[in-house]
């Protein structure tokens, strides 16, 4: 299975965070919201996830831990820790932006 290039993931993650900040600063700005959603979708495709928040967390883990984590997730369809798949744990560990 092909894994995405780390520099591409880092670039898209940086774009996602930038558009997220812009969208949160101006929620009525349709262009900012559209770009935020587009970068989230791109991360979903690159990381093989169904929602942007999962894709962001997977991208962060991939960049931090290396290729073994993502390979394990894709093969086993779950978290590398083998634990629960709930969103509450993921949101609790998400860095504040």
Secondary structure, 3 states (H helix, E strand, C coil): CCCCCHHHHHHHHHHHHHHHHHHHHCCCCHHHHHHHHHHHHHHHHHHCCCCHHHHHHHHHHHHHHCHHHHHHHHHHCCCCCCCCCCHHHHHHHCCCC
